[in-house]
Amino acid sequence: MNTETVSFEISQAILASLKVGTVELARNIRLLAAIAYFREKKLSLGKAAEFAGMGRLDFMDILSDKGIVLFDYDESMLVGELEGIDQLNSIP
C-alpha cells in the first residue's frame, strides 16, 4: 500500500492548551477527520476505520459512544429490507 505524509505546524501554546503531545494530537486529528468523512459519506465505515488507524469494530464502538448513526437507512431502503426478511421467513 502506498502512503502519503501530511504535516502541518501547530504552536506550542495550542499544544499546551490542549494538554496533549504531538503523537496524541495526531491520533485525535486522524480520528476526528475519519469521523467527519464517515458522517459526510465521503468514506465507508471500513475506509474511515482504516483512516483512523484502527479496526472496524473499534471504530464502530467509538461512533456508537459518540451517538453517531452507523447505518443510515431511508424509509424505502428499510421497507425493502423488511420485505426481504418476510420472504426469507416464508421459505419452508
N, C-alpha and C positions, 0 to 999 in steps of 0.2 A: 504494500500500500504506500503510495506516495503521499507525503505530507508537506505542508507549508507552515512556516512560523509567522505568527502575528505578534507584534510587540508594540507597546506604547509607553510613554513616560507618565509617571504619576508623582506628585510631590510627596515628600516625607511627611508633611503636615497632614495630608489626606490619609496616609497610612496610619499615622498616629491617631487621627480622629476615629478611624475605623477600628483601631486596636487589632490589626492583623498584619501578618508578614506578607511578603510578596508571593510566596507559594500558596498560602491560604487565599489570598486575594485572587490569584489566577484561577484557582479551583472554583471559587464562588462566582467569578465572572463567567467561566465556562458553563457552570450550572444554570445561572440566570439567563444566559444567552440561549442555551438549549431549551429551557422552559419557554422563553419568549418565541423562539422559532417554532416550537411544537404548537403553542397556542394559536399562532398565526397560520398554522397549517403549512408552513414552509418546510418543515422536516417531519417525517414519520416518527412514530414512537421509537422504533429501533435506531434510526439515524440520530434522533435527539439524544438518546441514551449514549450512543457512541460519541457524539459531540461533547457530552458532559463527562465522558471518560468513565462510564460505569455500565453495569449490566442493565438489561431491560427491567427486570423485576425490582432492582434497587431504585431505578428512575421512576417506575410506576409508584413505588411506595412514597417517594418524595412528592410526586404530583398529588397523590391521594392525601398526604399530610397537609398539603397546601390548599386542598379543596378544589383542585383543578380536575375538570371532567376529562376522563381518559378516552371515552368513546362517545362521540357526539353524533347521535342518530337524529335525523329529522323524522317527522311523522310517517312519511311514505316509506322510508327505509325500515322503520320499526314494524309497520304493518306487514311488509314483505317478509321480514324475519319471523314474525309470529305465524304467518300463513305457512311458511316452510316448516316450522315446528309442528303445526297442526297436521300437515301432510305426513311428516315422519311418525307422529303418534298414531296415525290411522293405518300404518303398514302392519299387517298381521305378523 
